[in-house]
């Protein structure tokens, strides 16, 4: 069939609505370009219309019918500028080839216009019909179909009959979108490309887009309906359905498993209330619909046009009735009366036992007209659809949800993206021609100057330098110091550089540098040009000198915004250095059990409104809030692209305190932490589902408290084993961290600055992700002094030293003949080593190989969670907890004691980190032998086997000589990057990610 038929893809660009004005006059002249399989088509331009209608049919030839499902159809909208400037971008739509339907099953779908970047100003929807037809190539060419012909009006003429000037303009317009896309791509940051096997579906970190579907009349047979049919079709209102990205990803992928395979399907009763029709159509009284299921009751907004188009989702397990009643009410206001009276227009009932079930990818259920039963009036009807579905239904995300408080924004599931972070490096070189004051003042002293730079709330200063000459005209102090800031996109508008005098504390002058114009570089090889800026004083001093600086945005670094031992992303800031993802992380947040109440409702009853936040890389996800349940079931599934296997997934559980706050008093509630779970990806086997319950423990001033358990399903899939193994031999961080490293103290300051930036941006989202939530997920308080953490790190060091003590006791037992057979065996081994020294290394590696293979069956098969015993929370005193939860600076003593105490805490915090790093090295070495990271230990097992065979062949003396020459090689033969063994060792897991 595929060999004898030619397939064509038909794209009908119908209309768009609510476009973003782009011409500076509140309108836009839009046209669309459609790209598919290397082919491009273009629609006409609709002048000055934010709701343009094209109704144009575009045809594309499908070259390979078998691979059509892997292709992507991309439709871009542009504003046509008649002034000769480039066209501005209005949005785009991407449709996977697997979503194409055969001719006859097409329908009008409204797709939301996507942005090129997170911060693009795009809005609106595009109405499309996309389908394909199969034609027989040997058949003689048929005449043009009647519906494809159009009368040759002045607006619609064949291309060959158009005027030369219009033809030339059309050709220029066709070239504009291509130029626009190239220029916009350079200015606006695009998202990282998905894995190769899933490049067509949309990335899961984007929010699920609302798609509007128009159901045509059943009797419609022609492609272009007549005017009467169009008016008749207007009776059926477009229904709004949200298509989940996860469902699209499941339908378009070849993995053959559902997008919700890690969680349970939860039954929901869906009711879509579209519109009502009353016998008295001229009445302008507000009308609303009311839904009742037992004790559950909800109503729509009162509208005079009787058009609601809302979807309601009721948790089926929480229903206490088997019937659904939908009634329509009107609010009438009689003459000489201020109050309104509610009057029922009728009711329609549904037996929930007979409600149909719908499972995607079935098409949405078409709404129908139902007559309203009423004693007082007749002829009233309501259009609605009722069905039973799951959380995988397209309508779920935008529906009113009974278990999440309805349509409250603070209780909805959301996806957040951390801002893209850069390091901004300012090199202050020197100043010239400074005006330091009057001549008599300059002769009295040699001024001391310093340079202060400010970016947003960040403020850094250079060291002080004295002006070498007393002449104000030749004051040229030199610094040559670097000041490093953290810049977040969208950037602050200006970087302010100020020269100040130490003696009088006054500003000599300042200069503003536009951050958007700063040059970006990806490595240290790029030569940066220095620039001179004029210094400006107050209004009376328009010129006070000039300053020589070098400034750039460093794209070769990864900006750490979380604790180093729990990092989830190590990619460089520059997009040019981004590597393709090596795998996919899928997390199913199933539910929680035995949660403890954290607040009271109605003054007496304890309750918990729990939700979950998961963070990996720049993507944050928040589940919907399940209200007033101690055993909530979310059953939500999310995916992330994985670029490095040695990263950590962080999952936190919180009680929602923001959806009900005192608006009158202006008080904003805070979310309460319930617990946290961390999972290191390198400890997971690939393509295996881990379904476990993790204990939720939170540390309070009164001590550690178990708040319940959370059930999570995790799967780490990797299509290429070679790329996964290669990741273990590459450096953890980008190259710039090693060739031009930042100091430990500077890195610590920048990390906390990045944390504050991420926290501020996420708290400004709508709905906001609370500051207390972000700080708890990022472990922003790890630098604070804690006697408990210091004890935990100390006992980690002791735990590593006990392994050495055990080995010493074992050797002592051999020397003292505790076990005679072992001692005799060691005598034989000693004779063999002395007589055959070349067998020492082969024997060691062979023994290591055998021991590791023997321990393989005892490896842990469950991902480890944070350990309360390892965190030393069971043996901590109240005074130590009070010290840990104490603010900085302390408020528990007098001023002098507080200053000394704070200084001691800061010093002890560094020692605490040093102890943790030292313990981590020992734990990495121990993890290599305990199969904590199966892939890393597997690599070491293969290395031991190969090394044992190699050293059987190579003489030991040759090896020692070769190793000595290699170790003492000339520096020109050395690489500036870490060696493979060092990179491999640094990637081994430690217990750092399990410390509370």
N, C-alpha and C positions, 0 to 999 in steps of 0.2 A: 504494500500500500504506500509506503514511504517512497519507494522507488518510482512509482507511476504517477504520483500526485505532486503538484507544486503548492506549497503552503504560503499564504499571504497573511500578514498581520495587519489588521485594520485598527486604527486609532482614531476615534471620533472625539475631537476637541470641542466640547459643547460650550461651556461657559466657565467663568470665574466670578468670584464674589468677594467683597470686602478686601480688596487689594490695598497695599500700602501706597499712599500718594508719593510720587517720586519726581514730579515735574516742578515742584516749588509753588504750584498754584492749587494744591489740594486735590489733584487728579493724577491720572496716569494713562498713557497711551500704550496699551499692552499688546504684545504679540508673543506667540509660543514657538519654540523650536523643539522638535521631537527627534531623539537620537536612538537608533536601534541597530545593532550589528553592523556598525560602520556606515549606516545610512542616516541622512539628516533631511528632515522636512520642516517647512515653516508655514505658519498661518498668516493671515492678514493682520494688519494693525487696526485696533479699535481705538479711535481718538478720544481722549479725555473721558474715560469711562472706568470707574472702579468696579463695575459689575459687567464686564464685557461678555458678549455672546458671539461665538464664532460659528458653531454648527458646521465645522469643516471635517471632512473625512480624509485621512492620510493613509496611504498604503505602503507597506514595507515587505520586501521579499525575505522569507526565512531560508537562509542558505542550507542550514542543517536542522532538520526537524527533530532529530534525536537529542540535540543539545539545546533546543529552544528553552527548556526549563532552567538552564544555567545562565541564560542571557538576562540582561537587565534593560528595561525600557526607561529612558530618562527624558522627562519633559521639563523644560526650563522656560520661565516667563521673564520677559525683559520689557522695560519701558523704552519705547522708541522715541529718541530725541531728534527732532527735525533740525536742530541747530548745527548738526554735524558732529556733535560730541558723541562719545561712546554711550552705548545703551546701559542703563543701570539694571541691576539684578532685582527681580521681584519675587523669586522663590523657585523651587524645583520640586518635582515629584519623581520618585524612583519606584518602579514596580518590577517585582521579580517575575521571570518568565514562567514560573510554576503557577502564577496566579492568572494566566491567560485562559480564557474559556473559548469553546467552539462557538461558531456563529449560531445564533438562536438562543443562547443562554446569557447573552450580554445584558448589562443593566447599567444605568447611569450611577456612577460612584463619585462622591466628592472627596477628594484627597486633600488633606491640609498641606500647605506649601512648607517645605522644609527650608532650613537655613543652611548657608554654607559654613557657618561657624556658630558657636553658642551665642555670640553677642550681636549677630546680624539682626537688623530691624526688618523682619518679614512677618506678614500675616496674610490671611485669606485662604481660600479653598479653590480647587480646580476640579471641574466636573468632566469626567472622561467616560468613554465606553471603549473597552479594549477587548478584542476577540480576534480569532483567526479563522480563515476559510481554506479549504483544500480544493484545488482545481486540477483538472486533468490536462497535462501539457499537450498530448497529441490532438486533443479536440480543436477544431477550427476556432479562430478567435471570434467570440460572440460580440454582438453589438453592445454598445454601452447601455447599462441598465437605466431604466427611467429615473430611478431615484438618485442616480449619480449625475444625471444631467441637470443643468441649471440654466435658466433663461439668461441670455446674454444681455445683461443690463450694463449700465455704466459702471456699476461697482463690481460686476462679475463678468469679465471678458477672458477669453483664452489668452495664455501668455504670449503666443505668437502674434496676436492681434492688438496687443497693448501698445500704447504710445512709447516711443523710444525713451523719453525722459522718465516715464513711470517704470519702464523695464530697468533702466539704469539704477533708479532708486531702490527697486526691489532687490537687485543684485548686491547693492551696498548694504542693505538691511540684513541680507543673509550672512554676510561676513561679520556683522557686528556682534552677534552672540558669541562667536568663537573668540574674538578679541576680548570681549567682556569676561568670558570665563577664564581666560589666561591671566588677565590683569587682576581679577578678583581673587583668583587662587593665590596670587603673590601677596595680596594685602590681608586676606582673611585666612585664619588658620583653619585647616580642615581636620577632621577626626582621623585617628589612626585607621589604617586599612584593616578589615577583619581577616580571619584566617583564609587561606586560599580556597578551602573547600566550602566556605560560606561567604563568598564575597558578594553574592547577590542580595541576600536578605539584609534588612536594616539591622544595624547594631542594636543589642539589647539595652545598652545604656541610655538610648533615646527613649523619651516617654512615649507610651502607646498613642498613636495618632488617631483622632476621631475621623471616621470615614462616613460620609453621608450617602445613603443609597436611595435611589428613586426607583420604585417598583412601577413599571409601565402597566397599562391596562392589559388584561388577558387577551382581549380581542384584537390587540394591535398586531398587524401583520406586515405593515410597510416600515421601511427604515426611517422614512421621513413622514411623520404623521401630519395630517391636515390641521388647519387652524381650529376647527371644531374639536378634533381629537385632543389637541393641546389644551384647550380650555377644559375639556372633560378630565384630562389627566391631572389637572390642578387640584381636583377633589382629593386625590390621594397625596397626602403631604409626605415630603421626604422624611424618612426615619433616620435617626442619628444612632449609629452603631460604632463603637470603638473596637478596632481590630488590634488584638494584642500582638506586640512584636514577637513574643515567644511563640505564639501560634503560627505566625507567618514563617518564622524561622523553622519550626517543625515541619510545616507543609513543604517548604522549599528545599530542605536538606535531604541528603541521601542516607542519613544514619538509620532511618527506619524506626525511630522510636518517638514517642510523643514528647512535646515540649513540657508536659507536666508529669513526666514519668517518675520523678523523685518524690512527689507528694501525692496525697489522696485527693480524689475528686470530691468536692463538697457540693451537695445538691442545693440549688437555689430556685425559688419561684420567681420568675421574671414577669413583670406586667408593664407593657409599653402602652401608655395612654397618649394617643395622638391628638385627637380633636373631637369636638362634639358638634351636633347639628340639631338645632331646636326648631320647633314648628313656627315660632315667632322669630324669624331671622332678623327683623328690623330692631329687635330689642338690643340695647347697648349696655344692659346691666352686666356686672362682672359675674362670671361663671367659673366654678371650680369643680374638680372631680375628687371624690373621696373613696379610698380603698379601705376595706375592713376585712380582717382575717382573725376571728376570735377577738382577743383583746388588743390585737395590733391594728392601729388606725393611722392613716396618713392621707394628706390631701395635697393637691397641686396648688399653685398660685392662682389667685382670682384674676381672670383676664376677660376683657370684653370681646375679644376676637375668638374665644373658645378654642384656641390653638395652643396646646401644651407641649406635645412631643417629648415626654419624659419617660424614663425607664426606672422601675422600682425593682430591687432585688431583695427578697425576703429569705433569710436563712431557714431552710426547710425544717431543720431539726428543732428550731425554736418556735415553730408554729403550733398553736393549740386548737386548731379548727380544721375541718376538712372542706370548708367552702370559702369562696372568695366573693365578696360583694363590692361591686363598683357602682357608685351612685354619682349623679350630677346635680349640683346645687347652684342656685342663683341668688345673688344678693340684691334685693329690691328695696328701694327707698321710696316710701309713699309720701304724698304731699302733706305738708304741715307736720312732718315727723322727722326728727334728726336721726334716730336710730334706724339701722337697716334690718330687714327681715330676711331670713334664709328660707328659701322655698325649694323643695325637692322636685326635680324634673324627671325622676325615674331611677330605677335600679336594675342592674343585670347581675345575675349570680352565676358562678362557675363551681362545678364539683371538682375539687383538686385531684380526685381519683382518675378523672378523665382528661386531665390537662396533658397535651402532647409533650414529648421529650425531644430536645434538640441537642445534638452533639456536633461540634465543628468537625470537619469543614462543611457541614450542611449549610445551605443558604439561610439567611435570617427569615423568621416566620413573618409572613405578610400580615399587616393589620387588616381587620375586617370591621364592617359596620354591624353594630348590635343594637336592636331596638330596646329602648328603656321602658320598663314596665312601671306604670304610674296610674293611680286612680283619678287624679285631677286633670292630667294632660296626656296627649297622645301625639305621635309623630316625632318624638325626640329620639335621637340616635347618638351613639358614641363609637368612635373608631379606636380599637385597641387590639393588642395581641397578648396572649398569655401562654407561657411555655415553661417547662422545667429544664434547667441547664446546670452547668457547673461554673466554677470560677474561670474556666477556660473560655467561656462565652465572650464574644467580642463586646457585648454590651456591659460587661461586668465593671470595667474600670470607671466608666462615666455614669454608672447607675447609682441611684439612691440605695444605700446598703443598710439593711436593718441592724446588722451586728456591729456597724461602725458609726452609729449615730446619724445616719442619713447622708447629707451632703456637706458635712462640716469639713472645711479644708484641712483643719489640723488633724483629722483622723484618717485621711485618705492615704493610700499607698503612693509614694513619690520616689523619683530618681533624681539625685543631685550630682553635680560634677564640681570637683574642686577646681579653682582657678589655675590656669597654667602659670607656673612660676619660673622666673629668670633671676639670675644674679646680674646686678648692674654694677660694673666696676668703674669707679671714678679715680683717675690718677691725677693728683694735684702736683703740677710741676713747679711753677713759679708765678710771681706777679711782677708787673712793671708799671712804672709811672703812677705810683700810689700817691694820693693826696691825703697826707696824714695830719693835716692841721696847719696852723700858722708857723712861720719860720722860727719865731722865738720859742714856741713850745717844742719844736723838733730838736732845737739845740740843747735843751735841758736834759733830754733823755734819748736813749736808743730804744725805739718802740719794739715791743714783742708782739708778734702777730701770729694768728692761727686761722685756719680755714675751716668753716663749718658748712656741712652739706646736709640738706634735708629733702627726703622723699616721702611725702605723706606724713605719717607719724614717726618715721625713722629719722634719727639725727645722729650723725657721726662727726668727729672732729679730728683734725690732724694735730701733730705736735706743735710746740711753740718754736718760733725762730725769731732771732733778732735782726733788725734792719741794720745792715753793715754800714750805711752812710747816713749822716745826719741831714743830707739834702733830700728833701721830699721828692724831687724830680727823679732821683736815681735810686729810689728804694726798690730793690729787686730781690726780695727774699725767695729762697728756694726750699721746697719740701721733698718732692719726688716720693710721695706716700700714696698708697692705695686705700680707698674707702669702698667697701663692698656692701651693697644693699640687696634686698629681695624685692623684686618688682613683679606684680601680678597683673595679668591681662584681665580686663582692659586697664592699661597703665594709668598711673597718676599723670596729670597733664604736664607738670613741670618738675624738674630737679633744681632746687635753689641752692646756689653756692654763695657763701657770704664770707668776706674777710673781716675779721674783728681784731680789735686792739685789746690786749690783755689788761693794760693799765687802767684805762677808763671804762672798759666794757662796752664800748660803742662800736657800731658797725662802720667800717671804712667804706664798704660798698657791696653790692650783691649782683649776681647775674642769674638769669633763669634759662635753663636748657630744656627744650621741648623733648620729652621722653620718646614720643613717637618717631622722631627723626634720628634717634641715636642708632649708630651702626651696630649690626649684630654679627658675631663671629662664632665659629663652631670649634676652633682649636687655637693653640698658641702660635701657630705658624702664620696666622693672618696679621699682616702689618697694619696697625691702626694709625691714622693720621691724628696728630694733636691739633687742637683748635684754640684760638684766642677769643675771649669774650670780654666785652666792655663791662666794667663795674659801674653800677648806678647807685647813687646815694638817695637822699630825700629829694623833695621837689626843688630845693634850691641848688642841688648838686647833680646835674644830669650826667656828669662824667667824673669818676673818682679814680680811674686807672683801668687796668685790664689784667686778666688772669689767663694763664696758659694751662689747659687741662687736656686729658685724654679720657674719653668715656666710651663705653661699649656695653652691650648686653651679651653676657656670656651664655652661649647656647650649648657649650660642651660639657657643662656640669649638670648633675642631677640635684635639684634643690630638695633637700630632705625636709619634709614637713611632719615627720613622725619619728618616734624613737628608732634608733639604728637597728636594734635587735628585733624589731617587729615591722620592719619596712615591707611594704607591699608593692613598691614600684621603684625601679632603679634606672629608668630610661633618661636619656639626656633631654634637655629642654628643647633643643633644636629639632625640628621635624626631619631635617635631612639625615640625622643620625639615628632615627628610629628604625628598629629592626622589625621584621615580620613576627607576629605571635607564633609561639611554638605549640600552643595548646589552648584548651578551653576549660574553664572552671565553672561548674554548675552546682548551685547550692539550692537545696529545697528546705525552706523554713516551714516545718510541719506544725509544730505546736509546743506548748509548755504545759507542765503539770505541777500541781501542788504549790502554786504561787502564794506567797503570803500577802495579806492586805498591807498596803502602804499608806492608806488614807481612809477617811471615814466619809460616808454619804448619809445624808439626812440626820447627821449629828451622832448617830449611834452605830450604824452598820459599816463594817470594814469592807473595802473593795479595792480592786486593782484594774486599771485600764491599760493593758499591756500592749506594747508594740516592739518590733525588732528593727535594729539598724545594722546593716552589714556593710563593711568597708573593705574594698580591695582596689589598689591603684587609685586613680582619680575619681572613681565611680562609687558613690554612696547610694544605698537603697534603703528605703524605709517602708515597712509593711503597713497595712492598715491597722488601726487601733481597734482591738476587740474590747468592747465596753463591759465592765462589771462581770468579769469571769475569771475564776482562778485556774481554769484549765482551758485556755484559749486555743483555738485551732486556726492557724493562718493558711497553711497549705499554699504558699506562694513560692515560686521558683524563679531564680535569676541566674544570669550568666555573665561571665567576665572573660576577656581575652587574657591569656597568660603569656608574658614575655620572659619570665625568669622563674624556674621552679623553686628556687630557694627564697621564697617570699611567704608572707603570713597573711592569712585571712582573719579579720577581726569581726566578731559578731557580738553586739550588745543588746540587752533587754532593758527597757525603760517603762516607767509608768507615765502616761500622758497627763500632764497637769496644765496644758495650755488651751485645750478646747473649751474649758469652762473657767474663765477668769473674771474678776470683778471689773467690768468695763466702766461702771460708774466711778469707781475709785481709781481707775487707771492702773490697776495692779495686774501684772502679767505673771501667770503661774509658771513654775519651773518643773521640768521633768525629773523624776526621781530614778536614779540608777538601781537596777535590780540585779544585774550580774553581767559577766562578760566571758566570751569564749574565744580562744585563739587556736587556729589550726595551721600548721606549717605544711605547705604543699609538697615539699620534698619528702615528707614522711608517708605520702599517699602512693599507692600503686596506681598505675595508669589504667583507665577504662574500667575501674572498679567502683561500685557504689558502697559508700560507708554510711550506714544508718545507725546512729547512736544517740543516747541521751546523755547530756552533759549537765553537771551540777552547776547551779548559779550561786556564787558566793560573793557577797559584797562586804567591804571593810567599812565599818562605822566607828564613830568615836567610842561606842560601848563595846566594840570587838567585832570579830568576824561573824557573819550571820548567813546561813544558807536560806536562800529565798525561793528555791524550787528547782526544777529541771527543765531543760529545753531539748527538744528533739529535732535533730538536723540531719539531713542527707546531703552528702558531698560526693561529687565525681570529678576527677581530673582526667581529662582525655587529651591525648597527644597523638597526632597522626604519624609523626616522624620520630622514631626512636633515636636516629642519628643526631637530629637537632637537639634532642633532650640531653644526650650524653655530651654533646659539644658544649652545652651551656655550663657544664661542670668544670670545664677546662678554661673558660674565659674569665677575665676579671669581673668582679662583682659590679663595680661602678664604672662610668665612662672614663675615657683616657685622660681627660683634663684633671681628674682627681689625683692622678699619680704623677703626671709630668709637671703640674703646677698646683700642688696641694694647698688647701686652706689649713691654717693652724687649728689645733683642737679647740682652743678657747673661742676663736673666731667662728668655727663651724658650729659650736654650741649656741652662740648668740644668734647666728643666722637661722638655725633650726627653730628656735623659739620665736623668732620674728616671723618665719614662714607659718608656724602654727597659728600665730595671732591673725595673720592675713587670711588663712583658710577659715578660721573661726568667724572672722568678721564678715567674709563673703557669704558663708552658708547661713549665718543668722539674718542676712538681708534677703534671703530667698523667700518665696511665698508659696506655701507656708514655710516659716523659718525652721531650720534645724538648730535647736537651742545651743547656746554656748556651752552649757554644762554637758550636753550630749557629745559635742565635737571634742571637747577637752578630755572627756572620759575615754573616747575611742582612740584619740591620739596619744594618750598617756603623757599629757603635757606637764604633769607634776613629778616626773621621774627624777628631775634634778634636785628636788627638795630633800632635805635631810630627813632620814627615817632610821631610827634605831632598829626597827624590824627588818628593813631591807638590808641594812649592814650586817645584821646577824645572819640573815638568809644567805648573803653572798659569802660570808665567812665560813659557814658550814658547807657551802658548795665547794670552797677550796679545801676544807678538811676532808670532804667526801672524795675528792680526787687524790688527796695524799694518802687516804686509807688504802687505795689500790697499791700504792708503792709499799706501804707497810705490810700489806698482805703478801706481796712478792718477797719482801725481806724475811718474813716469818717462814715462808715456804722454803727458801734457801737455807735458813737456819735449821729447819726440820730435816732437810737432807743431810746437813753437816752433822747433826746429832743422831742420825739413824732412827728417826721417829718411824719411818716406813722403810724397812730394809730393802724390799725389791726396788723401790724408787732410787735409793742410794746406789745400789749395784748398777742399775741402768745408767745413772749419771756417771759412774766410773767408766763404763763402756763408752759412753758418749765423749767423755774427756779424752780417752785414749784415741778415739777416732778423730777428734779435732786436732790433736797434737800430731798424729801421723799423717792425716790428710787435711791440711788447713783449707784446701780449695773446696771442701764440702761444707764449710761453715754457713755461708750465705744461702746456698741451695737448701740446706736443711732447715734454716730459720724460715725461709719463705714457704717451704713445703709444709712445715708445722703450722705456720700462720694460715695457709690455705686450708689445711684439714680442720683446724679449730673453727675457722669462720664457717666452713660448710657444715660442721656439726651444730653450730649455734643457729643456723638459718631457721630451723624448725621451731626455735624458741623465740623468734622475733615477735615484737608486738604487732598485732593485727588490728588494733583500734587506735585512731589518732588521739594523741594525748591532749588533754585540756590543761588549763592552769591548775597547779597543784597547791592546795592550801597548806599542806604540810611543808612542802618545799619553800613556800612563801613565809613560813614561820609565823602564821597568824594564830596558831593555837596556843602559843606560849609567850604571848606579848602582854605586858602589863598595861593597865589603864593610863598610867602616867606616860608611858612610851607612846601610846595611841594619842593621848592629848598633845604630845609633842609633835607627832606626825601630822595631825589635823590642825595644828596651830598655824596661823598665817605667817607671812613673811613681810615685814619683821615681826618678831614675837611681841605678844601683848601680855605676857605672864609675869613680868618683873619690872624693875626700875630701869631708867634710861641707860645707865652705864652697863648694868648687867645685861640688858637687852642687846646692846651693841656687841659686847663680847660674845654673847651667846649666838648671835646671828653670824658673827665671823667664824665661830667654831663650827656652826652648821654648814656654812659654805665650804669650809675646808674639808669637813667630814664628808660632804656630798661628793667631792672629787675623789676622795679615798674610796668611797663606796663604789663609784664607777670603775675605779682601777681594780678593785677586788673582783667586781663582776666580769671585767674583761679577762683578768687572769684565770678566773674560774671557767670562763667560756672556752678558753684554749684547751684546758684539760678535759672538759666535757666533749669537745669536738673529737679529740683523740679517742676518748672512750666510746663515743657514738659510732666510730668507724668499726669497732669490733662487736657492737651489739645490734647491728642491722636496724638502727633507728632510721637511717635513710637507706632504703634497700638499693637504690640505684648507685649511690656513692660507694656503699660496701661492695656491691656487685662489681663496680669498676676496680676496686682494690683487690677483690678476689681474683679477677682476671689478671691483674698486674702481678699478683703474687705467683700465679701459675706460670705466666710467661717469664717472670724474673727467675723462678727456680729452674726453668728449662734453659734459659740463656746462660745462667751462671754455671750450669753443668758443662757448657761448651767453652765459655770464655774463662781463661785462668784468672785466679784472684789477683795475682800480681799485675796483670794487664789492666784489670778493672781499677785497682788502687791508683796506678800510674795515670790512667786516663781521667779518673775523677779529679786527681790533684791538678793535672794540667788544665782541666776545664774550670776548676774552682779559681785558679790563679790566672785566668786569661786576661788579656789586655782590656781596658775599659771600652775601647772602640768596638770590641766584639760583644759588648753587653747590651741587652735590651733595656729600655727605660720602663717597660711594663713588668708587672709581677710574673714570676715563672709559673708554669703549669702546676707543679706541686703546691706552691703557695696559694694559688687561686683555688685549687681543689680543697685544700685544708680550710680556707676561710669560708667555704660554702657548706662545710659540715654543720649539722644542727647542734645546738647547745640547749641548755635549760633556760636560757634568758627569756624565751617567749612564754614560759610557764610561770613567771614570777608575777604575782599580783602587784 
